[in-house]
Amino acid sequence: MRYAIITNPVSGKMTAEQKRAALAQAAEILDTEIHGLDTTTAEEFGQCARELSTRCDVLVAAGGDGTFSDIINAIDTAQTPVGFLPLGTGNALRHALQYKGELADVAVRIKNSEIREYDLINCDQERRAFTSSVGIEGTIIRLRQHYRARGGTGFKTYFRAVLKSYLKNYERANAKITVDDDTFEVRNLLTLMVVKQPYYGFGMKVVPRARFDDRQLHILCVSSGLIKTVIGGTAAFIIGNRIGEYCTGRQLRVKLDRPLVLQTDGDLGWEAESFSFTLLPKALKIKC
């Protein structure tokens, strides 16, 4: 198979040259070059991905969850299979794909694996995702970006953003939620998660029963107080989260009493008072 590796020069903390060096052995294993490092805007990066997808059999995204998400939103994933080389910090996708070892080990696995068909989520008919949420995550991401701009890195920075968001910055909303044909109301919403795989960043197993290939949206609604939230967060690192109301469906609509920000694959989306999520079955071909 013909492979092409693409990476975003401005994502994460690594410089373009550091990324080139880190990916050199993986590129040798896949017998390809590293692309994307000369792009300067999101539009150029997306165009680079689209052009590469017409010249290779498998387009391999190297980066974090956000870079992979940008790729699957730039190309026709039903036509071009993708791969993933994890370079990011939290890397929910690395845990979801159960990757072990160094980048070279992952490259060997990609080369020797079969192509699988996974589902995605269509968010407001605007963006495809494997993890999305409405609630506190938008506040956490904004604060984390602020701390990272001031030099913060790693889990400590993420935890600081979580703590300040919960105790001070995030204002809860009330929500009317419809899953397929069933409607219910939630007061003091902490987060509404709509996912296709179990993990958030840093190995947190937040929705343990989620699966990439079961043709269902996995939905978790959390409105708990501080003590239960701490217990749930701790359990997510050890045995998997046990708090919140869980269900599955193929379509979800949420109406809020005040605007909240959508999170998709670790990045900020848009702010609105209503959102819709629909299942995209077998929308992603991935060699993993």
Backbone as numpy.savetxt, mean C-alpha at the origin, in Angstrom:
# Nx Ny Nz CAx CAy CAz Cx Cy Cz
12.28 -14.84 -20.03 11.46 -13.63 -20.03 12.31 -12.38 -20.03
11.80 -11.34 -20.65 12.48 -10.04 -20.63 11.98 -9.23 -19.44
12.90 -8.85 -18.57 12.57 -8.06 -17.39 13.03 -6.62 -17.58
12.37 -5.71 -16.88 12.84 -4.32 -16.77 12.61 -3.87 -15.34
13.63 -3.30 -14.72 13.51 -2.77 -13.36 13.31 -1.26 -13.44
12.32 -0.76 -12.71 12.08 0.68 -12.67 12.03 1.12 -11.21
12.69 2.26 -10.91 12.68 2.80 -9.56 12.56 4.31 -9.61
11.93 4.86 -8.60 11.69 6.30 -8.53 12.87 6.98 -7.83
13.53 7.94 -8.48 14.73 8.55 -7.89 14.45 9.41 -6.67
13.22 9.86 -6.49 12.94 10.81 -5.41 12.18 10.20 -4.23
11.81 8.93 -4.32 11.08 8.32 -3.21 12.06 7.79 -2.17
11.66 7.83 -0.89 12.51 7.30 0.16 13.71 8.18 0.45
14.63 7.63 1.26 15.81 8.37 1.70 17.06 8.11 0.87
17.05 7.06 0.05 18.23 6.71 -0.73 18.38 7.65 -1.92
19.61 7.98 -2.25 19.88 8.76 -3.45 19.75 7.86 -4.68
19.73 8.49 -5.85 19.63 7.73 -7.09 20.81 6.77 -7.23
22.00 7.24 -6.90 23.18 6.37 -7.02 23.17 5.24 -5.99
22.66 5.51 -4.79 22.53 4.45 -3.80 21.55 3.38 -4.27
20.47 3.82 -4.91 19.51 2.85 -5.45 20.13 2.03 -6.57
20.88 2.69 -7.43 21.52 1.97 -8.53 22.47 0.89 -7.98
23.23 1.25 -6.95 24.17 0.29 -6.36 23.42 -0.85 -5.67
22.36 -0.51 -4.95 21.59 -1.53 -4.22 20.93 -2.52 -5.16
20.57 -2.06 -6.36 19.82 -2.90 -7.31 20.72 -3.60 -8.33
22.02 -3.33 -8.27 22.93 -3.84 -9.31 22.91 -5.36 -9.41
22.97 -6.06 -8.29 23.01 -7.52 -8.33 21.68 -8.09 -8.80
20.57 -7.49 -8.36 19.25 -7.94 -8.80 19.10 -7.74 -10.31
19.61 -6.62 -10.82 19.56 -6.36 -12.26 20.36 -7.39 -13.03
21.50 -7.80 -12.47 22.32 -8.81 -13.13 21.59 -10.15 -13.16
20.94 -10.50 -12.07 20.20 -11.77 -12.00 19.05 -11.79 -13.02
18.38 -10.65 -13.18 17.25 -10.57 -14.11 17.69 -10.16 -15.51
18.99 -9.97 -15.70 19.57 -9.64 -17.01 18.90 -8.40 -17.61
18.90 -7.34 -16.85 18.25 -6.11 -17.31 18.98 -4.89 -16.78
18.53 -3.72 -17.20 19.05 -2.46 -16.71 18.07 -1.85 -15.71
18.52 -0.76 -15.06 17.68 -0.06 -14.09 17.18 1.23 -14.74
15.88 1.41 -14.77 15.26 2.54 -15.44 14.58 3.47 -14.43
14.28 4.67 -14.86 13.51 5.62 -14.06 14.33 6.62 -13.29
15.62 6.37 -13.14 16.45 7.25 -12.31 16.69 8.62 -12.93
16.41 8.74 -14.23 16.59 10.04 -14.88 15.29 10.83 -14.96
14.20 10.32 -14.39 12.94 11.06 -14.40 12.95 12.12 -13.30
12.24 13.21 -13.53 12.25 14.32 -12.57 10.87 14.67 -12.04
9.81 14.14 -12.63 8.45 14.42 -12.16 7.65 13.13 -12.11
6.52 13.17 -11.40 5.64 12.00 -11.33 5.12 11.63 -12.71
4.86 12.65 -13.52 4.36 12.39 -14.88 5.41 11.68 -15.72
6.66 12.12 -15.64 7.74 11.46 -16.38 7.93 10.02 -15.90
7.82 9.80 -14.61 7.98 8.45 -14.06 6.87 7.53 -14.57
5.63 8.03 -14.57 4.53 7.24 -15.08 4.68 6.93 -16.56
5.14 7.91 -17.34 5.35 7.70 -18.76 6.46 6.69 -19.01
7.51 6.75 -18.21 8.60 5.78 -18.30 8.07 4.37 -18.06
7.22 4.21 -17.05 6.64 2.90 -16.74 5.79 2.39 -17.90
4.98 3.26 -18.48 4.12 2.85 -19.59 4.95 2.42 -20.80
6.00 3.16 -21.10 6.84 2.81 -22.25 7.57 1.49 -22.01
8.10 1.30 -20.80 8.79 0.06 -20.49 7.84 -1.14 -20.57
6.60 -0.95 -20.15 5.64 -2.06 -20.12 5.35 -2.62 -21.50
5.63 -1.84 -22.54 5.41 -2.33 -23.90 6.64 -3.03 -24.46
7.77 -2.97 -23.72 9.01 -3.53 -24.24 9.55 -4.69 -23.39
8.80 -5.09 -22.37 9.27 -6.18 -21.52 8.13 -7.15 -21.25
8.49 -8.30 -20.72 7.49 -9.29 -20.32 7.05 -9.09 -18.88
7.96 -8.60 -18.03 7.66 -8.34 -16.62 8.31 -7.03 -16.21
7.51 -6.10 -15.70 8.03 -4.82 -15.21 8.19 -4.91 -13.70
9.41 -4.77 -13.22 9.72 -4.96 -11.81 9.87 -3.60 -11.14
8.97 -3.28 -10.20 9.02 -2.03 -9.46 9.96 -2.19 -8.27
10.94 -1.31 -8.14 11.88 -1.34 -7.02 11.63 -0.11 -6.15
11.23 -0.33 -4.90 10.93 0.79 -4.02 10.04 0.35 -2.88
9.23 1.27 -2.38 8.30 0.97 -1.32 6.90 0.71 -1.86
5.94 0.63 -0.95 4.55 0.39 -1.34 4.05 1.48 -2.27
4.45 2.73 -2.02 3.98 3.84 -2.84 4.48 3.75 -4.27
5.74 3.37 -4.45 6.29 3.22 -5.80 5.56 2.12 -6.56
5.34 0.99 -5.89 4.61 -0.10 -6.53 3.20 0.36 -6.91
2.56 1.11 -6.02 1.22 1.62 -6.29 1.21 2.55 -7.49
2.22 3.42 -7.58 2.31 4.33 -8.73 2.43 3.54 -10.03
3.20 2.45 -10.01 3.39 1.64 -11.21 2.08 0.99 -11.64
1.36 0.37 -10.70 0.14 -0.34 -11.08 -0.98 0.62 -11.48
-0.80 1.91 -11.16 -1.77 2.90 -11.63 -1.35 3.55 -12.94
-0.12 3.29 -13.38 0.39 3.88 -14.61 0.24 2.95 -15.81
0.26 1.63 -15.57 0.27 0.68 -16.67 -0.99 -0.17 -16.67
-1.17 -0.94 -17.72 -2.28 -1.89 -17.81 -1.82 -3.20 -17.17
-2.17 -3.40 -15.91 -1.69 -4.57 -15.17 -2.35 -5.86 -15.61
-3.47 -5.76 -16.33 -4.09 -6.96 -16.88 -3.30 -7.51 -18.06
-2.47 -6.66 -18.67 -1.67 -7.06 -19.82 -0.21 -7.31 -19.46
0.37 -6.45 -18.63 1.79 -6.56 -18.29 1.96 -7.05 -16.85
2.53 -8.23 -16.65 2.82 -8.69 -15.28 3.87 -7.79 -14.63
3.81 -7.72 -13.31 4.75 -6.90 -12.56 5.49 -7.76 -11.54
6.59 -7.22 -11.05 7.33 -7.81 -9.94 7.63 -6.71 -8.94
8.20 -7.09 -7.79 8.44 -6.11 -6.73 9.76 -6.41 -6.02
10.64 -5.41 -6.01 11.88 -5.45 -5.24 11.77 -4.42 -4.12
11.68 -4.84 -2.86 11.40 -3.91 -1.76 12.60 -3.06 -1.35
12.44 -1.74 -1.44 13.46 -0.80 -0.98 12.96 0.11 0.13
11.65 0.12 0.38 11.07 1.08 1.32 11.30 0.71 2.77
10.73 1.55 3.67 10.92 1.37 5.11 9.89 0.43 5.70
8.61 0.75 5.54 7.55 -0.06 6.14 7.28 -1.33 5.37
7.14 -1.19 4.06 6.98 -2.32 3.13 5.93 -3.34 3.55
4.68 -2.92 3.57 3.59 -3.87 3.80 3.60 -4.96 2.73
3.90 -4.57 1.49 3.85 -5.53 0.39 4.92 -6.61 0.55
6.08 -6.25 1.08 7.12 -7.26 1.31 6.60 -8.36 2.23
5.90 -7.96 3.29 5.35 -8.94 4.23 4.21 -9.72 3.59
3.38 -9.05 2.81 2.25 -9.72 2.17 2.72 -10.79 1.18
3.83 -10.53 0.49 4.39 -11.49 -0.47 5.34 -12.48 0.19
5.58 -12.30 1.50 6.43 -13.19 2.29 7.84 -13.29 1.70
8.39 -12.12 1.36 9.76 -12.08 0.86 10.75 -12.16 2.01
11.78 -12.94 1.82 12.84 -13.07 2.81 14.19 -12.76 2.14
15.16 -12.38 2.96 16.51 -12.22 2.46 16.78 -10.88 1.81
17.87 -10.82 1.05 18.32 -9.60 0.41 17.62 -9.44 -0.95
17.91 -8.29 -1.60 17.29 -8.02 -2.90 17.67 -9.09 -3.92
18.88 -9.58 -3.86 19.29 -10.64 -4.79 18.44 -11.90 -4.60
18.11 -12.22 -3.34 17.27 -13.39 -3.06 15.87 -13.19 -3.64
15.35 -11.97 -3.51 14.03 -11.68 -4.05 14.06 -11.75 -5.58
15.12 -11.25 -6.19 15.24 -11.31 -7.65 15.25 -12.75 -8.14
15.95 -13.64 -7.44 15.96 -15.05 -7.80 14.56 -15.63 -7.69
13.86 -15.27 -6.64 12.49 -15.78 -6.47 11.59 -15.29 -7.60
11.71 -14.01 -7.96 10.91 -13.48 -9.07 11.21 -14.25 -10.35
12.47 -14.47 -10.61 12.88 -15.14 -11.85 12.34 -16.57 -11.91
12.27 -17.25 -10.77 11.88 -18.66 -10.75 10.40 -18.88 -10.46
9.65 -17.83 -10.24 8.25 -17.99 -9.83 7.30 -18.00 -11.02
6.06 -18.34 -10.72 5.00 -18.28 -11.71 4.26 -16.95 -11.59
3.48 -16.65 -12.62 2.66 -15.44 -12.59 1.32 -15.76 -11.91
0.98 -14.96 -10.92 -0.28 -15.15 -10.21 -1.23 -13.99 -10.51
-2.53 -14.22 -10.35 -3.55 -13.20 -10.56 -4.12 -12.77 -9.22
-3.94 -11.50 -8.88 -4.42 -10.95 -7.62 -5.48 -9.88 -7.87
-6.29 -9.65 -6.84 -7.33 -8.62 -6.92 -6.76 -7.27 -6.49
-7.43 -6.20 -6.92 -7.14 -4.86 -6.46 -8.43 -4.17 -6.02
-8.28 -2.98 -5.45 -9.41 -2.15 -5.01 -9.49 -0.93 -5.91
-10.68 -0.62 -6.37 -10.92 0.61 -7.13 -11.47 1.65 -6.17
-10.70 2.71 -5.93 -11.07 3.75 -4.97 -11.68 4.94 -5.72
-12.98 5.13 -5.58 -13.68 6.26 -6.20 -13.49 6.31 -7.72
-13.24 5.16 -8.35 -12.98 5.13 -9.79 -11.78 6.01 -10.19
-10.93 6.33 -9.21 -9.80 7.23 -9.44 -8.45 6.54 -9.30
-8.37 5.59 -8.37 -7.04 4.99 -8.11 -7.22 3.54 -7.68
-6.32 2.70 -8.17 -6.30 1.30 -7.77 -5.31 1.12 -6.62
-5.65 0.23 -5.70 -4.82 0.05 -4.51 -4.93 -1.38 -4.01
-3.97 -1.78 -3.18 -4.09 -3.06 -2.46 -4.39 -2.82 -0.98
-4.20 -1.59 -0.51 -4.54 -1.21 0.86 -5.08 0.21 0.84
-6.23 0.43 1.46 -6.80 1.77 1.53 -7.50 1.95 2.87
-7.68 3.20 3.27 -8.38 3.47 4.52 -8.84 4.92 4.56
-9.85 5.14 5.37 -10.36 6.49 5.65 -10.36 6.66 7.16
-9.62 7.65 7.65 -9.59 7.86 9.09 -8.26 8.42 9.55
-7.75 7.89 10.65 -6.58 8.46 11.31 -5.31 8.35 10.46
-5.26 7.40 9.52 -4.04 7.21 8.73 -3.64 8.47 7.95
-4.63 9.22 7.46 -4.29 10.45 6.74 -3.54 11.44 7.62
-3.97 11.57 8.88 -3.29 12.45 9.83 -1.90 11.93 10.16
-1.79 10.60 10.33 -0.49 9.99 10.63 0.51 10.24 9.50
0.08 10.05 8.27 0.98 10.23 7.12 1.46 11.67 7.04
0.56 12.63 7.23 0.96 14.04 7.19 2.00 14.35 8.25
1.77 13.87 9.47 2.73 14.13 10.54 4.06 13.42 10.29
3.99 12.19 9.79 5.21 11.45 9.52 6.03 12.15 8.44
5.36 12.67 7.41 6.07 13.42 6.37 6.75 14.64 6.96
6.06 15.31 7.89 6.64 16.48 8.55 7.89 16.09 9.34
7.81 14.99 10.10 8.95 14.56 10.90 10.11 14.09 10.02
9.78 13.40 8.93 10.84 12.91 8.03 11.55 14.07 7.34
10.81 15.15 7.04 11.43 16.33 6.43 12.43 16.97 7.38
12.26 16.70 8.67 13.18 17.24 9.67 14.24 16.22 10.08
14.34 15.11 9.32 15.41 14.15 9.55 15.01 12.87 10.24
13.73 12.72 10.62 13.29 11.52 11.30 13.21 10.34 10.35
13.50 9.14 10.86 13.45 7.93 10.05 12.93 6.76 10.87
12.54 5.68 10.18 12.25 4.42 10.82 10.97 4.38 11.64
10.86 3.30 12.43 9.65 3.05 13.20 9.42 4.10 14.28
10.49 4.62 14.86 10.35 5.64 15.91 9.59 6.85 15.40
9.89 7.29 14.19 9.19 8.43 13.60 7.73 8.09 13.33
7.48 6.88 12.83 6.10 6.44 12.58 5.31 6.40 13.88
5.89 5.83 14.94 5.19 5.72 16.22 4.90 7.09 16.81
5.83 8.01 16.66 5.61 9.38 17.15 4.41 10.02 16.45
4.31 9.80 15.13 3.19 10.34 14.36 1.88 9.70 14.78
1.90 8.38 15.04 0.69 7.68 15.50 0.22 8.24 16.83
1.14 8.39 17.77 0.79 8.84 19.11 0.21 10.25 19.09
0.86 11.16 18.39 0.36 12.54 18.35 -0.96 12.63 17.60
-1.12 11.83 16.56 -2.38 11.83 15.82 -3.53 11.39 16.71
-3.32 10.30 17.44 -4.39 9.77 18.29 -4.73 10.71 19.43
-3.71 11.23 20.09 -3.94 12.02 21.31 -4.33 13.46 21.04
-3.97 13.99 19.85 -4.17 15.43 19.64 -4.75 15.81 18.28
-4.18 15.33 17.20 -4.46 15.93 15.89 -5.67 15.38 15.16
-5.98 14.09 15.35 -7.07 13.49 14.57 -8.43 13.75 15.22
-9.35 14.26 14.43 -10.73 14.49 14.88 -11.63 13.41 14.28
-12.25 12.63 15.12 -13.07 11.51 14.65 -14.34 12.01 13.95
-14.87 11.15 13.07 -16.10 11.46 12.35 -17.12 10.36 12.59
-18.38 10.65 12.30 -19.43 9.63 12.28 -19.64 9.20 10.83
-19.97 7.93 10.64 -20.03 7.39 9.28 -21.26 6.51 9.08
-21.80 6.57 7.88 -22.83 5.65 7.41 -22.18 4.78 6.34
-22.12 3.48 6.59 -21.35 2.56 5.76 -22.28 1.53 5.13
-22.15 1.34 3.83 -22.92 0.33 3.11 -21.97 -0.67 2.47
-22.08 -1.93 2.87 -21.29 -3.02 2.30 -22.25 -3.89 1.50
-22.08 -3.91 0.17 -23.03 -4.55 -0.72 -24.42 -3.97 -0.45
-25.36 -4.73 0.13 -26.71 -4.21 0.37 -27.00 -3.95 1.84
-26.01 -4.09 2.71 -26.20 -3.90 4.15 -25.63 -2.57 4.59
-26.42 -1.80 5.35 -26.02 -0.47 5.81 -25.99 -0.43 7.33
-24.95 0.20 7.88 -24.87 0.39 9.33 -24.17 1.72 9.60
-24.33 2.21 10.83 -23.75 3.49 11.21 -22.68 3.29 12.28
-21.66 4.12 12.23 -20.55 4.06 13.18 -20.31 5.45 13.72
-20.25 5.56 15.03 -19.92 6.83 15.67 -18.46 6.82 16.10
-17.85 8.01 16.05 -16.45 8.16 16.50 -15.50 7.22 15.76
-15.55 7.29 14.44 -14.74 6.42 13.61 -13.26 6.73 13.79
-12.48 5.71 14.14 -11.03 5.85 14.19 -10.45 5.56 12.80
-10.87 4.46 12.20 -10.44 4.14 10.85 -11.37 3.13 10.21
-11.54 3.26 8.92 -12.24 2.28 8.09 -11.24 1.77 7.07
-10.84 0.51 7.19 -9.84 -0.07 6.31 -10.52 -0.94 5.26
-10.09 -0.79 4.02 -10.55 -1.63 2.91 -9.29 -2.17 2.25
-9.05 -3.48 2.37 -7.74 -4.01 2.00 -7.87 -5.31 1.22
-6.75 -5.69 0.57 -6.65 -6.97 -0.13 -5.54 -7.84 0.42
-4.85 -7.40 1.45 -3.79 -8.19 2.07 -3.70 -7.81 3.54
-3.10 -8.63 4.39 -3.24 -8.45 5.84 -2.44 -7.32 6.46
-1.39 -6.82 5.81 -0.38 -6.05 6.52 -0.46 -4.54 6.30
-0.08 -3.81 7.35 0.35 -2.42 7.24 1.88 -2.46 7.30
2.49 -1.30 7.43 3.94 -1.24 7.47 4.52 -1.88 8.71
5.82 -2.19 8.62 6.61 -2.73 9.74 6.09 -4.08 10.23
5.41 -4.82 9.36 4.97 -6.16 9.71 3.72 -6.23 10.56
2.99 -5.13 10.69 1.74 -5.13 11.47 0.64 -5.88 10.71
0.17 -6.98 11.28 -0.89 -7.77 10.66 -2.24 -7.23 11.14
-2.75 -6.25 10.42 -3.90 -5.48 10.89 -5.22 -6.14 10.52
-5.28 -6.76 9.35 -6.50 -7.47 8.92 -6.09 -8.90 8.59
-5.97 -9.75 9.59 -5.33 -11.06 9.42 -5.97 -11.95 8.36
-7.28 -11.83 8.14 -7.96 -12.74 7.21 -7.95 -12.25 5.76
-7.35 -11.11 5.50 -7.33 -10.58 4.13 -6.46 -11.45 3.22
-6.90 -11.59 1.97 -6.17 -12.37 0.98 -6.18 -11.64 -0.36
-5.07 -11.75 -1.08 -4.92 -11.08 -2.37 -5.81 -11.70 -3.46
-6.17 -12.97 -3.31 -6.75 -13.69 -4.44 -8.09 -14.35 -4.14
-8.85 -13.83 -3.17 -10.10 -14.50 -2.79 -11.36 -13.82 -3.33
-11.19 -12.79 -4.18 -12.30 -12.10 -4.84 -13.26 -11.44 -3.85
-12.68 -10.89 -2.77 -13.46 -10.17 -1.77 -12.70 -8.94 -1.31
-13.43 -7.88 -0.98 -12.86 -6.77 -0.21 -12.89 -7.17 1.25
-11.80 -6.89 1.95 -11.75 -7.17 3.39 -11.85 -5.83 4.11
-12.84 -5.72 4.98 -13.23 -4.43 5.56 -13.14 -4.51 7.07
-12.44 -3.55 7.67 -12.32 -3.48 9.12 -12.67 -2.08 9.58
-13.63 -1.99 10.47 -14.06 -0.70 11.02 -13.68 -0.64 12.49
-12.89 0.37 12.87 -12.40 0.50 14.25 -12.88 1.82 14.83
-13.50 1.76 16.00 -13.96 2.96 16.70 -13.65 2.88 18.19
-12.67 2.07 18.55 -12.36 1.79 19.95 -11.63 2.95 20.62
-11.59 2.89 21.95 -10.87 3.87 22.74 -9.40 3.53 22.86
-8.71 4.26 23.71 -7.25 4.17 23.80 -6.76 2.79 24.21
-7.35 2.21 25.26 -6.84 0.93 25.77 -6.98 -0.17 24.74
-8.16 -0.30 24.13 -8.36 -1.34 23.12 -7.48 -1.10 21.90
-7.30 0.17 21.55 -6.46 0.49 20.39 -5.01 0.07 20.64
-4.51 0.32 21.83 -3.15 -0.09 22.19 -3.03 -1.61 22.16
-4.03 -2.30 22.71 -4.02 -3.76 22.69 -4.03 -4.28 21.25
-4.88 -3.69 20.42 -4.96 -4.13 19.04 -3.67 -3.87 18.28
-3.05 -2.70 18.51 -1.80 -2.37 17.84 -0.68 -3.31 18.26
-0.62 -3.64 19.55 0.40 -4.56 20.04 0.20 -5.96 19.47
-1.06 -6.42 19.47 -1.37 -7.75 18.94 -1.02 -7.85 17.46
-1.17 -6.74 16.73 -0.89 -6.75 15.29 0.55 -7.12 15.00
1.46 -6.80 15.91 2.87 -7.14 15.72 3.17 -8.60 16.11
2.28 -9.22 16.88 2.59 -10.53 17.45 1.73 -11.64 16.83
0.43 -11.55 17.02 -0.47 -12.62 16.56 -1.49 -12.14 15.54
-1.53 -10.84 15.29 -2.53 -10.29 14.40 -3.59 -9.53 15.17
-4.04 -8.43 14.64 -5.03 -7.58 15.28 -6.32 -8.34 15.60
-6.93 -8.02 16.74 -8.18 -8.66 17.15 -9.28 -7.66 17.47
-9.09 -6.38 17.21 -10.13 -5.41 17.53 -10.80 -4.94 16.24
-11.98 -4.33 16.40 -12.71 -3.78 15.26 -13.77 -4.74 14.73
-14.66 -4.20 13.90 -15.72 -4.99 13.28 -15.28 -5.35 11.86
-15.24 -6.65 11.59 -14.71 -7.16 10.32 -15.81 -7.75 9.47
-15.74 -7.51 8.15 -16.65 -8.16 7.22 -16.01 -8.19 5.84
-16.65 -8.85 4.90 -16.18 -8.89 3.52 -17.32 -8.49 2.60
-16.98 -8.10 1.40 -17.97 -7.73 0.40 -17.28 -7.44 -0.92
-18.06 -7.01 -1.88 -17.51 -6.67 -3.19 -17.62 -5.18 -3.50
-18.38 -4.47 -2.69 -18.55 -3.03 -2.89 -18.83 -2.36 -1.55
-18.26 -1.18 -1.37 -18.46 -0.43 -0.12 -18.63 1.04 -0.43
-19.57 1.66 0.27 -19.77 3.11 0.20 -19.79 3.66 1.61
-19.14 4.81 1.81 -19.13 5.43 3.13 -19.49 6.91 2.99
-20.38 7.37 3.87 -20.78 8.77 3.94 -20.42 9.29 5.31
-19.64 10.38 5.37 -19.13 10.93 6.62 -19.82 12.23 6.97
-19.78 12.60 8.25 -20.37 13.88 8.64 -19.36 15.02 8.60
-18.15 14.72 8.20 -17.15 15.74 7.93 -16.08 15.14 7.03
-15.35 15.95 6.28 -14.35 15.40 5.34 -13.20 14.72 6.06
-12.76 13.59 5.49 -11.55 12.91 5.91 -10.69 12.62 4.68
-9.42 12.29 4.93 -8.48 12.04 3.85 -8.36 10.54 3.59
-8.37 10.16 2.33 -8.16 8.78 1.92 -6.67 8.44 1.93
-6.34 7.25 2.42 -4.98 6.72 2.34 -4.99 5.55 1.37
-4.04 5.52 0.43 -3.90 4.37 -0.47 -2.44 3.94 -0.50
-2.20 2.72 -0.09 -0.87 2.11 -0.15 0.21 2.98 0.50
-0.16 3.60 1.63 0.81 4.38 2.39 0.96 5.82 1.97
0.19 6.27 0.97 0.27 7.65 0.50 -1.06 8.37 0.71
-0.99 9.69 0.80 -2.20 10.49 0.92 -2.96 10.51 -0.38
-4.28 10.36 -0.28 -5.15 10.51 -1.42 -5.83 11.86 -1.40
-7.15 11.86 -1.52 -7.90 13.11 -1.55 -8.85 13.18 -0.36
-9.31 14.38 -0.07 -10.21 14.62 1.05 -11.64 14.71 0.54
-12.57 14.06 1.24 -13.97 14.09 0.82 -14.87 13.65 1.98
-16.17 13.84 1.80 -17.15 13.39 2.78 -17.76 12.05 2.41
-17.48 11.55 1.22 -17.98 10.24 0.81 -16.94 9.56 -0.08
-16.89 8.24 0.02 -15.96 7.44 -0.78 -16.66 6.15 -1.20
-16.19 5.59 -2.31 -16.68 4.29 -2.75 -15.50 3.40 -3.08
-15.66 2.11 -2.80 -14.63 1.11 -3.06 -15.27 -0.09 -3.72
-14.70 -0.53 -4.82 -15.22 -1.71 -5.51 -14.09 -2.69 -5.79
-14.45 -3.96 -5.83 -13.48 -5.02 -6.10 -13.11 -5.05 -7.58
-11.81 -5.19 -7.85 -11.32 -5.42 -9.21 -10.71 -6.83 -9.24
-11.51 -7.85 -9.57 -10.99 -9.23 -9.50 -9.96 -9.50 -10.59
-8.90 -10.19 -10.20 -7.83 -10.61 -11.12 -7.26 -9.42 -11.91
-7.19 -8.26 -11.27 -6.73 -7.06 -11.97 -5.21 -6.93 -12.01
-4.52 -7.74 -11.21 -3.06 -7.63 -11.11 -2.41 -8.96 -11.43
-1.54 -8.94 -12.43 -0.70 -10.11 -12.71 0.67 -9.84 -12.11
1.08 -10.70 -11.19 2.33 -10.45 -10.49 3.18 -11.72 -10.44
4.46 -11.56 -10.74 5.42 -12.66 -10.69 6.14 -12.57 -9.36
5.79 -13.45 -8.43 6.29 -13.32 -7.06 6.55 -14.69 -6.41
